[in-house]
Amino acid sequence: MKDTVFPSSKQATNGGGAAKTTFPATKSQLYGATRPLYRPQPKPYRYRRSCCCSCCIWTTVTTLILLLLLAGVSAAILTLIYSPHRPTFRVSSLRVSTLKITSSSKLITNITLNVNAKNPNKELIYIYDPIAISLTTKNDVVIAKGSFGPFIHGTKNNTLLKATINGGNQELDDSSAGELRVALKNKKGLPLKMKLDTKVKAKIGGLKTPKVGIRVICEGIKVSAPKGKYPSKASISNAKCNVDLRVKVWRWTL
């Protein structure tokens, strides 16, 4: 039997030259052909910073809301437990030593003023800053200014506040000076309004509240210029004082 032999490679052509041998592509060649171009990605720094800012803002807002809620609840509890009462103010005396207008329209005044402040609370203490005083006419002409010193208003306490106030030799315009001269000649006296401005905080045991602005307005005061060497006494029998907290939500009226 004859053996059939198959050739292992293609025979040479065109003159019997050697056939070219082809090799498979290496791994590095294949990887380089399919590898995508490298594009650097932007760093997410700003995004992280924005997230941090948002978290901080929301945390702050939430904390403030919780603090306000706690303050409201604490105030309600204190109100139920201690039943705080508002302070009261009353003009106890007012003496005019000097009240005149010079020919050059200068206002010269010297007034001694006593005010009684009462704290009716058994547990609540009021702590007052210096109190600014002003006496004005119905047309808001300032007659005199001064101040009471700071004081601590103890429980169940009546405090007498004393001060001497004056006009500071202020110059009035012709219209104000003329109206004031006519008003001083009135036998019924010159109607005045007293205004006290200060800040106060309350204390219950070891707990203190934040300071709150307070304004006391007393109306129904009538004064006259002194005659002779002795000061004149103001009419205060109809004087009434209103206490106004300088917070839009609250208002105390005596």
Backbone as CSV, one residue per row, in Angstrom:
resi,resn,N_x,N_y,N_z,CA_x,CA_y,CA_z,C_x,C_y,C_z
1,MET,0.868,-1.188,0.000,0.000,0.000,0.000,0.886,1.213,0.000
2,LYS,0.491,2.156,-0.804,1.274,3.394,-0.890,0.828,4.363,0.180
3,ASP,1.848,5.037,0.792,1.539,6.078,1.812,1.355,7.409,1.119
4,THR,0.282,8.128,1.521,0.036,9.486,0.978,0.653,10.487,1.914
5,VAL,1.481,11.347,1.399,2.189,12.365,2.216,1.625,13.727,1.882
6,PHE,1.177,14.438,2.923,0.657,15.801,2.735,1.742,16.793,3.080
7,PRO,1.898,17.784,2.266,2.941,18.783,2.573,2.563,19.578,3.821
8,SER,3.579,19.963,4.659,3.335,20.713,5.910,3.238,22.191,5.697
9,SER,3.608,22.695,4.559,3.506,24.147,4.302,3.322,24.341,2.819
10,LYS,2.916,25.588,2.442,2.713,25.903,1.037,4.034,25.841,0.303
11,GLN,3.944,25.370,-0.928,5.140,25.303,-1.743,5.520,26.677,-2.236
12,ALA,6.778,26.808,-2.451,7.260,28.107,-2.921,6.764,28.374,-4.321
13,THR,6.504,29.582,-4.599,6.051,30.007,-5.914,7.033,31.007,-6.469
14,ASN,6.842,31.278,-7.735,7.680,32.267,-8.405,9.166,31.990,-8.170
15,GLY,9.519,30.848,-8.585,10.927,30.563,-8.530,11.340,29.838,-7.282
16,GLY,10.379,29.361,-6.474,10.724,28.517,-5.343,11.278,29.264,-4.144
17,GLY,10.937,30.607,-3.980,11.403,31.347,-2.797,10.758,30.865,-1.516
18,ALA,11.366,31.140,-0.400,10.843,30.694,0.920,9.552,31.438,1.274
19,ALA,8.598,30.737,1.859,7.294,31.358,2.240,7.457,32.210,3.496
20,LYS,6.703,33.297,3.576,6.754,34.195,4.744,5.965,33.597,5.885
21,THR,6.568,33.681,7.069,5.921,33.117,8.265,5.257,34.240,9.057
22,THR,3.962,34.090,9.430,3.220,35.106,10.225,3.041,34.609,11.641
23,PHE,3.263,35.543,12.601,3.149,35.197,14.027,1.926,35.891,14.628
24,PRO,1.280,35.276,15.601,0.112,35.942,16.250,0.538,37.183,17.022
25,ALA,-0.399,38.131,17.147,-0.106,39.389,17.865,0.148,39.109,19.334
26,THR,1.106,39.843,19.881,1.433,39.692,21.309,0.351,40.360,22.158
27,LYS,0.443,40.075,23.496,-0.542,40.674,24.414,-0.439,42.191,24.465
28,SER,0.811,42.686,24.420,0.980,44.149,24.489,0.390,44.824,23.266
29,GLN,0.505,44.152,22.095,-0.066,44.738,20.890,-1.587,44.742,20.933
30,LEU,-2.123,43.606,21.370,-3.579,43.564,21.504,-4.092,44.594,22.495
31,TYR,-3.423,44.759,23.644,-3.854,45.715,24.680,-3.780,47.145,24.165
32,GLY,-2.702,47.438,23.417,-2.552,48.795,22.890,-3.600,49.126,21.860
33,ALA,-4.097,48.103,21.144,-5.093,48.365,20.106,-6.464,48.643,20.693
34,THR,-6.758,47.993,21.824,-8.098,48.120,22.395,-8.172,49.103,23.557
35,ARG,-7.045,49.588,24.047,-7.029,50.489,25.234,-7.565,51.867,24.863
36,PRO,-8.581,52.409,25.594,-9.115,53.747,25.284,-8.137,54.838,25.679
37,LEU,-8.302,55.985,25.060,-7.458,57.122,25.393,-7.733,57.578,26.831
38,TYR,-6.703,57.924,27.562,-6.836,58.345,28.967,-7.277,59.802,29.031
39,ARG,-8.354,60.019,29.727,-8.859,61.383,29.942,-8.988,61.620,31.449
40,PRO,-8.207,62.516,32.004,-8.268,62.741,33.471,-9.634,63.258,33.887
41,GLN,-10.161,62.691,34.956,-11.468,63.094,35.471,-11.304,64.264,36.456
42,PRO,-12.225,65.229,36.416,-12.126,66.361,37.369,-12.332,65.876,38.797
43,LYS,-11.609,66.497,39.703,-11.734,66.126,41.120,-13.054,66.643,41.686
44,PRO,-13.771,65.840,42.464,-15.070,66.263,43.024,-14.920,67.129,44.260
45,TYR,-13.909,68.030,44.283,-13.631,68.841,45.481,-14.749,69.831,45.769
46,ARG,-15.163,70.522,44.692,-16.202,71.531,44.898,-17.510,70.891,45.327
47,TYR,-17.800,69.744,44.786,-19.049,69.060,45.152,-19.038,68.701,46.626
48,ARG,-17.896,68.181,47.080,-17.814,67.822,48.493,-17.933,69.054,49.375
49,ARG,-17.287,70.164,48.946,-17.374,71.390,49.736,-18.798,71.917,49.779
50,SER,-19.515,71.865,48.655,-20.909,72.302,48.616,-21.766,71.463,49.547
51,CYS,-21.526,70.142,49.550,-22.293,69.263,50.434,-22.034,69.602,51.894
52,CYS,-20.759,69.883,52.216,-20.411,70.229,53.603,-21.089,71.518,54.033
53,CYS,-21.101,72.531,53.138,-21.753,73.810,53.464,-23.244,73.617,53.703
54,SER,-23.882,72.837,52.844,-25.319,72.586,53.006,-25.614,71.884,54.320
55,CYS,-24.771,70.901,54.654,-24.971,70.180,55.922,-24.815,71.122,57.111
56,CYS,-23.803,72.012,57.059,-23.588,72.963,58.155,-24.770,73.909,58.322
57,ILE,-25.288,74.403,57.183,-26.427,75.342,57.241,-27.642,74.669,57.843
58,TRP,-27.959,73.447,57.369,-29.133,72.744,57.890,-28.968,72.400,59.361
59,THR,-27.743,72.036,59.764,-27.496,71.737,61.178,-27.701,72.967,62.043
60,THR,-27.202,74.128,61.576,-27.360,75.379,62.334,-28.826,75.772,62.458
61,VAL,-29.553,75.709,61.338,-30.979,76.065,61.352,-31.760,75.145,62.286
62,THR,-31.479,73.848,62.204,-32.174,72.888,63.070,-31.878,73.152,64.537
63,THR,-30.609,73.463,64.839,-30.228,73.747,66.224,-30.939,74.986,66.744
64,LEU,-31.010,76.039,65.912,-31.696,77.269,66.337,-33.178,77.025,66.588
65,ILE,-33.798,76.247,65.713,-35.221,75.939,65.903,-35.437,75.170,67.195
66,LEU,-34.573,74.204,67.466,-34.694,73.430,68.713,-34.495,74.313,69.933
67,LEU,-33.527,75.237,69.853,-33.286,76.139,70.986,-34.491,77.041,71.230
68,LEU,-35.093,77.544,70.135,-36.279,78.388,70.279,-37.442,77.611,70.891
69,LEU,-37.600,76.370,70.452,-38.664,75.539,71.008,-38.425,75.275,72.495
70,LEU,-37.181,74.978,72.852,-36.853,74.739,74.257,-37.068,75.996,75.094
71,ALA,-36.687,77.159,74.526,-36.901,78.415,75.249,-38.389,78.674,75.465
72,GLY,-39.192,78.403,74.438,-40.634,78.590,74.581,-41.245,77.667,75.616
73,VAL,-40.805,76.405,75.581,-41.318,75.446,76.565,-40.886,75.832,77.972
74,SER,-39.617,76.262,78.123,-39.126,76.680,79.447,-39.904,77.881,79.967
75,ALA,-40.160,78.842,79.077,-40.920,80.021,79.491,-42.331,79.641,79.926
76,ALA,-42.944,78.715,79.192,-44.295,78.276,79.567,-44.294,77.572,80.923
77,ILE,-43.263,76.736,81.147,-43.181,76.022,82.427,-42.975,77.005,83.583
78,LEU,-42.061,77.969,83.374,-41.813,78.968,84.419,-43.063,79.791,84.705
79,THR,-43.814,80.097,83.640,-45.039,80.860,83.836,-46.043,80.074,84.679
80,LEU,-46.158,78.776,84.394,-47.094,77.950,85.152,-46.643,77.757,86.602
81,ILE,-45.322,77.625,86.804,-44.819,77.355,88.157,-44.811,78.621,89.010
82,TYR,-44.215,79.697,88.455,-43.994,80.886,89.275,-45.055,81.968,89.090
83,SER,-45.845,81.907,88.014,-46.868,82.917,87.726,-46.304,84.329,87.889
84,PRO,-45.308,84.733,87.074,-44.673,86.042,87.261,-45.639,87.185,86.988
85,HIS,-45.469,88.257,87.758,-46.268,89.471,87.590,-45.373,90.589,87.056
86,ARG,-45.953,91.464,86.295,-45.206,92.568,85.715,-44.815,93.582,86.785
87,PRO,-43.712,94.287,86.613,-43.362,95.352,87.554,-44.259,96.562,87.323
88,THR,-44.370,97.408,88.324,-45.171,98.629,88.205,-44.313,99.840,88.549
89,PHE,-44.660,100.967,87.944,-43.944,102.223,88.186,-44.972,103.314,88.500
90,ARG,-44.575,104.201,89.415,-45.474,105.286,89.820,-44.646,106.516,90.159
91,VAL,-45.098,107.676,89.642,-44.428,108.932,89.982,-44.863,109.318,91.392
92,SER,-43.913,109.323,92.332,-44.252,109.636,93.721,-44.116,111.122,94.031
93,SER,-43.218,111.814,93.349,-43.107,113.266,93.533,-42.308,113.881,92.395
94,LEU,-42.601,115.144,92.103,-41.874,115.892,91.082,-41.867,117.362,91.496
95,ARG,-40.678,117.915,91.708,-40.533,119.313,92.135,-39.725,120.088,91.100
96,VAL,-40.235,121.272,90.776,-39.595,122.122,89.772,-38.887,123.269,90.480
97,SER,-37.567,123.271,90.429,-36.791,124.362,91.028,-36.608,125.505,90.042
98,THR,-36.428,125.156,88.756,-36.238,126.174,87.715,-36.954,125.734,86.455
99,LEU,-37.694,126.669,85.874,-38.360,126.418,84.591,-38.642,127.764,83.943
100,LYS,-37.745,128.161,83.052,-37.904,129.469,82.413,-37.275,129.476,81.029
101,ILE,-37.696,130.447,80.240,-37.171,130.641,78.896,-36.554,132.024,78.835
102,THR,-35.303,132.124,78.469,-34.619,133.410,78.412,-35.030,134.180,77.156
103,SER,-34.569,135.410,77.090,-34.900,136.261,75.942,-34.284,135.719,74.651
104,SER,-33.229,134.933,74.775,-32.592,134.340,73.592,-33.150,132.949,73.285
105,SER,-34.318,132.622,73.858,-35.024,131.348,73.628,-34.256,130.137,74.153
106,LYS,-33.508,130.338,75.212,-32.861,129.206,75.872,-33.755,128.702,77.000
107,LEU,-33.903,127.369,77.056,-34.729,126.741,78.086,-33.830,126.301,79.239
108,ILE,-34.121,126.806,80.425,-33.342,126.470,81.619,-34.277,125.776,82.606
109,THR,-33.959,124.544,82.951,-34.808,123.790,83.876,-33.951,123.051,84.888
110,ASN,-34.549,122.812,86.060,-33.950,121.995,87.104,-35.094,121.329,87.871
111,ILE,-35.180,120.002,87.742,-36.329,119.268,88.279,-35.845,118.075,89.100
112,THR,-36.449,117.891,90.275,-36.169,116.725,91.113,-37.316,115.740,90.968
113,LEU,-36.966,114.495,90.668,-37.973,113.489,90.316,-37.793,112.234,91.163
114,ASN,-38.896,111.728,91.732,-38.907,110.462,92.468,-39.921,109.516,91.830
115,VAL,-39.471,108.293,91.567,-40.336,107.268,90.977,-40.268,106.017,91.839
116,ASN,-41.442,105.457,92.125,-41.515,104.223,92.916,-41.695,103.038,91.983
117,ALA,-40.759,102.078,92.065,-40.831,100.854,91.264,-41.165,99.685,92.178
118,LYS,-42.138,98.883,91.787,-42.601,97.775,92.631,-42.459,96.445,91.895
119,ASN,-41.887,95.461,92.608,-41.804,94.093,92.096,-42.694,93.213,92.969
120,PRO,-43.847,92.766,92.458,-44.782,91.992,93.283,-44.484,90.487,93.344
121,ASN,-43.438,90.032,92.678,-43.169,88.595,92.566,-42.473,88.035,93.811
122,LYS,-42.787,86.771,94.129,-42.166,86.091,95.265,-40.856,85.405,94.883
123,GLU,-40.710,85.015,93.626,-39.532,84.259,93.196,-38.705,84.984,92.140
124,LEU,-39.303,85.955,91.467,-38.671,86.592,90.302,-37.961,87.878,90.707
125,ILE,-36.709,88.015,90.271,-35.909,89.214,90.519,-35.665,89.915,89.183
126,TYR,-35.822,91.251,89.168,-35.541,92.033,87.971,-34.197,92.741,88.137
127,ILE,-33.389,92.716,87.067,-32.086,93.376,87.076,-32.091,94.442,85.983
128,TYR,-32.008,95.722,86.386,-32.153,96.844,85.462,-30.804,97.458,85.108
129,ASP,-30.658,97.832,83.842,-29.553,98.677,83.391,-29.860,100.125,83.779
130,PRO,-28.924,101.069,83.583,-29.258,102.490,83.807,-30.503,102.893,83.023
131,ILE,-31.316,103.738,83.625,-32.607,104.126,83.043,-32.538,105.568,82.568
132,ALA,-32.748,105.800,81.284,-32.759,107.152,80.708,-34.111,107.804,80.957
133,ILE,-34.094,109.064,81.372,-35.327,109.806,81.682,-35.455,110.977,80.714
134,SER,-36.666,111.239,80.268,-36.935,112.452,79.490,-38.340,112.952,79.816
135,LEU,-38.452,114.273,79.996,-39.741,114.942,80.197,-40.020,115.786,78.971
136,THR,-41.174,115.566,78.348,-41.502,116.284,77.126,-42.918,116.852,77.197
137,THR,-43.167,117.845,76.363,-44.513,118.404,76.239,-45.303,117.564,75.247
138,LYS,-46.567,117.922,75.059,-47.401,117.173,74.108,-46.909,117.349,72.677
139,ASN,-46.133,118.439,72.423,-45.558,118.674,71.103,-44.123,118.153,71.015
140,ASP,-43.759,117.307,71.981,-42.437,116.658,71.994,-41.277,117.626,72.172
141,VAL,-41.519,118.735,72.834,-40.422,119.622,73.226,-39.818,119.055,74.509
142,VAL,-38.513,118.783,74.480,-37.845,118.175,75.638,-37.634,119.242,76.704
143,ILE,-38.235,119.013,77.882,-38.090,119.939,78.997,-36.842,119.619,79.812
144,ALA,-36.592,118.340,80.067,-35.433,117.946,80.868,-35.069,116.503,80.573
145,LYS,-33.773,116.188,80.791,-33.264,114.831,80.615,-32.370,114.451,81.786
146,GLY,-32.253,113.163,82.012,-31.401,112.668,83.080,-31.417,111.152,83.094
147,SER,-31.074,110.550,84.231,-31.059,109.089,84.309,-31.104,108.621,85.759
148,PHE,-31.648,107.422,85.941,-31.529,106.667,87.188,-30.393,105.664,87.017
149,GLY,-29.747,105.314,88.114,-28.678,104.326,88.045,-29.231,102.915,87.944
150,PRO,-28.369,101.941,87.602,-28.811,100.541,87.542,-29.147,100.032,88.939
151,PHE,-30.049,99.053,89.006,-30.394,98.487,90.316,-30.972,97.091,90.144
152,ILE,-30.942,96.345,91.247,-31.521,94.997,91.288,-32.830,95.085,92.064
153,HIS,-33.887,94.657,91.424,-35.225,94.751,92.001,-35.569,93.420,92.663
154,GLY,-35.383,93.343,93.969,-35.606,92.099,94.689,-37.068,91.695,94.746
155,THR,-37.307,90.494,95.221,-38.671,89.960,95.318,-39.474,90.715,96.364
156,LYS,-40.751,90.945,96.061,-41.656,91.650,96.971,-41.024,92.942,97.474
157,ASN,-40.512,93.741,96.534,-39.723,94.913,96.916,-40.257,96.177,96.267
158,ASN,-40.246,97.264,97.036,-40.537,98.600,96.517,-39.237,99.403,96.533
159,THR,-38.843,99.914,95.386,-37.603,100.673,95.269,-37.926,102.103,94.865
160,LEU,-37.364,103.066,95.627,-37.559,104.483,95.320,-36.388,104.976,94.485
161,LEU,-36.678,105.438,93.280,-35.654,105.946,92.366,-35.667,107.472,92.407
162,LYS,-34.488,108.066,92.628,-34.385,109.521,92.734,-33.399,110.049,91.708
163,ALA,-33.735,111.211,91.128,-32.836,111.838,90.157,-33.148,113.321,90.045
164,THR,-32.114,114.096,89.710,-32.272,115.516,89.381,-31.947,115.677,87.904
165,ILE,-32.893,116.190,87.141,-32.723,116.309,85.693,-32.815,117.774,85.284
166,ASN,-32.265,118.102,84.116,-32.285,119.490,83.655,-32.377,119.542,82.136
167,GLY,-32.550,120.756,81.629,-32.725,120.948,80.190,-31.440,121.162,79.430
168,GLY,-30.328,121.319,80.133,-29.048,121.493,79.455,-28.921,122.805,78.681
169,ASN,-29.681,123.838,79.077,-29.623,125.151,78.403,-29.813,125.037,76.890
170,GLN,-30.757,124.214,76.512,-30.986,124.019,75.079,-31.676,125.235,74.466
171,GLU,-31.383,125.491,73.191,-31.998,126.599,72.464,-33.223,126.094,71.717
172,LEU,-34.325,126.786,71.884,-35.576,126.432,71.223,-35.776,127.296,69.992
173,ASP,-36.467,126.741,69.022,-36.842,127.567,67.875,-37.957,128.517,68.300
174,ASP,-38.219,129.527,67.486,-39.176,130.573,67.856,-40.570,130.007,68.103
175,SER,-40.983,129.042,67.278,-42.321,128.468,67.423,-42.453,127.719,68.747
176,SER,-41.471,126.847,69.070,-41.526,126.067,70.317,-41.428,126.978,71.531
177,ALA,-40.570,127.981,71.453,-40.419,128.902,72.578,-41.716,129.678,72.824
178,GLY,-42.388,130.134,71.752,-43.638,130.872,71.908,-44.737,129.998,72.507
179,GLU,-44.874,128.754,72.025,-45.891,127.851,72.563,-45.638,127.535,74.037
180,LEU,-44.370,127.380,74.397,-44.043,127.046,75.780,-44.303,128.225,76.708
181,ARG,-44.037,129.428,76.250,-44.319,130.616,77.075,-45.819,130.725,77.356
182,VAL,-46.622,130.471,76.340,-48.081,130.544,76.520,-48.546,129.442,77.466
183,ALA,-48.018,128.231,77.321,-48.436,127.109,78.154,-48.065,127.319,79.622
184,LEU,-46.940,127.968,79.869,-46.514,128.199,81.261,-47.408,129.210,81.975
185,LYS,-48.130,130.009,81.231,-49.040,130.988,81.831,-50.393,130.389,82.187
186,ASN,-50.630,129.171,81.723,-51.896,128.504,82.015,-51.963,128.143,83.499
187,LYS,-53.051,128.523,84.153,-53.199,128.262,85.585,-53.305,126.768,85.904
188,LYS,-53.762,125.986,84.933,-53.902,124.537,85.162,-52.567,123.801,85.100
189,GLY,-51.536,124.494,84.636,-50.223,123.882,84.572,-49.875,123.378,83.175
190,LEU,-48.615,123.066,82.995,-48.105,122.577,81.722,-48.135,121.051,81.708
191,PRO,-48.927,120.419,80.821,-48.964,118.947,80.765,-47.624,118.386,80.254
192,LEU,-47.116,117.392,80.962,-45.862,116.767,80.571,-46.019,115.252,80.493
193,LYS,-45.150,114.670,79.711,-45.088,113.209,79.583,-43.678,112.765,79.976
194,MET,-43.611,111.769,80.838,-42.308,111.239,81.251,-42.066,109.900,80.557
195,LYS,-40.847,109.736,80.049,-40.484,108.491,79.370,-39.216,107.921,79.985
196,LEU,-39.276,106.639,80.360,-38.120,105.925,80.903,-37.753,104.807,79.936
197,ASP,-36.477,104.739,79.576,-35.998,103.697,78.659,-34.834,102.958,79.301
198,THR,-34.896,101.632,79.267,-33.823,100.821,79.829,-33.905,99.402,79.275
199,LYS,-33.010,98.542,79.780,-33.055,97.109,79.492,-33.091,96.360,80.811
200,VAL,-33.807,95.249,80.811,-33.991,94.490,82.049,-33.925,92.996,81.748
201,LYS,-33.418,92.231,82.702,-33.471,90.771,82.609,-34.010,90.226,83.927
202,ALA,-34.621,89.062,83.861,-35.225,88.436,85.036,-34.346,87.298,85.520
203,LYS,-34.409,87.046,86.824,-33.629,85.968,87.436,-34.535,85.143,88.324
204,ILE,-34.497,83.819,88.128,-35.240,82.877,88.966,-34.249,81.814,89.422
205,GLY,-33.874,81.861,90.671,-32.862,80.934,91.156,-31.547,81.184,90.443
206,GLY,-31.003,80.151,89.788,-29.769,80.311,89.029,-29.990,80.592,87.567
207,LEU,-31.249,80.756,87.145,-31.590,80.973,85.740,-31.815,82.453,85.467
208,LYS,-31.158,82.976,84.408,-31.335,84.359,83.996,-31.820,84.414,82.554
209,THR,-32.755,85.300,82.300,-33.257,85.483,80.939,-32.380,86.491,80.194
210,PRO,-32.423,86.512,78.862,-31.716,87.563,78.116,-32.316,88.937,78.432
211,LYS,-31.528,89.991,78.182,-32.013,91.352,78.413,-33.084,91.712,77.386
212,VAL,-34.071,92.439,77.862,-35.169,92.887,77.008,-35.336,94.395,77.204
213,GLY,-35.512,95.119,76.096,-35.763,96.549,76.196,-37.110,96.821,76.826
214,ILE,-37.177,97.857,77.644,-38.431,98.211,78.314,-38.581,99.728,78.303
215,ARG,-39.800,100.173,78.073,-40.104,101.607,78.078,-41.305,101.864,78.971
216,VAL,-41.154,102.843,79.863,-42.236,103.246,80.757,-42.661,104.655,80.361
217,ILE,-43.934,104.835,80.086,-44.464,106.153,79.722,-45.516,106.548,80.743
218,CYS,-45.290,107.690,81.389,-46.214,108.213,82.396,-46.818,109.517,81.886
219,GLU,-48.132,109.561,81.838,-48.850,110.763,81.392,-49.773,111.251,82.511
220,GLY,-50.249,112.492,82.368,-51.115,113.065,83.395,-50.361,113.916,84.401
221,ILE,-49.111,114.284,84.072,-48.295,115.138,84.945,-48.473,116.588,84.499
222,LYS,-48.677,117.482,85.464,-48.807,118.913,85.169,-47.879,119.702,86.085
223,VAL,-47.098,120.582,85.466,-46.132,121.365,86.237,-46.370,122.859,85.978
224,SER,-45.843,123.668,86.870,-45.892,125.123,86.715,-44.547,125.692,87.146
225,ALA,-44.219,126.854,86.626,-42.947,127.490,86.972,-42.979,127.930,88.431
226,PRO,-41.873,127.782,89.161,-41.847,128.186,90.571,-41.949,129.712,90.720
227,LYS,-42.553,130.119,91.805,-42.675,131.551,92.119,-41.918,131.809,93.420
228,GLY,-40.930,132.642,93.339,-40.138,132.918,94.525,-38.977,131.925,94.652
229,LYS,-38.557,131.718,95.909,-37.371,130.891,96.162,-37.677,129.402,96.247
230,TYR,-38.911,129.054,96.459,-39.241,127.655,96.717,-39.684,126.942,95.434
231,PRO,-39.324,125.668,95.307,-39.738,124.912,94.112,-41.241,124.660,94.119
232,SER,-41.793,124.513,92.940,-43.217,124.211,92.809,-43.403,122.696,92.712
233,LYS,-44.530,122.226,93.246,-44.848,120.793,93.200,-45.727,120.504,91.990
234,ALA,-45.398,119.449,91.293,-46.191,119.060,90.133,-47.449,118.341,90.582
235,SER,-48.493,118.458,89.777,-49.728,117.710,90.023,-49.559,116.306,89.423
236,ILE,-49.577,115.273,90.294,-49.354,113.893,89.825,-50.503,112.965,90.219
237,SER,-51.600,113.540,90.714,-52.713,112.695,91.172,-53.330,111.889,90.040
238,ASN,-53.270,112.414,88.816,-53.857,111.709,87.667,-52.799,111.014,86.799
239,ALA,-51.581,110.951,87.307,-50.505,110.352,86.513,-50.644,108.833,86.483
240,LYS,-50.547,108.262,85.307,-50.591,106.812,85.127,-49.427,106.381,84.236
241,CYS,-48.849,105.233,84.559,-47.669,104.741,83.842,-47.988,103.446,83.106
242,ASN,-47.556,103.377,81.877,-47.668,102.167,81.062,-46.281,101.581,80.822
243,VAL,-46.175,100.270,80.962,-44.909,99.568,80.730,-45.012,98.843,79.400
244,ASP,-44.072,99.151,78.518,-44.089,98.578,77.170,-42.770,97.869,76.919
245,LEU,-42.821,96.527,76.793,-41.617,95.779,76.428,-41.297,96.070,74.965
246,ARG,-40.014,96.255,74.676,-39.605,96.594,73.323,-39.464,95.346,72.459
247,VAL,-40.442,94.458,72.570,-40.536,93.261,71.737,-41.913,93.296,71.100
248,LYS,-41.992,93.076,69.798,-43.256,93.230,69.087,-44.307,92.230,69.549
249,VAL,-43.853,91.072,70.044,-44.816,90.030,70.391,-45.483,90.315,71.730
250,TRP,-44.752,90.921,72.681,-45.261,91.121,74.036,-45.606,92.593,74.255
251,ARG,-46.552,92.821,75.118,-46.876,94.187,75.532,-47.506,94.112,76.907
252,TRP,-46.922,94.821,77.867,-47.477,94.904,79.222,-48.056,96.297,79.390
253,THR,-49.261,96.379,79.852,-49.897,97.659,80.126,-50.393,97.661,81.559
254,LEU,-49.966,98.636,82.299,-50.391,98.721,83.702,-51.730,99.439,83.782
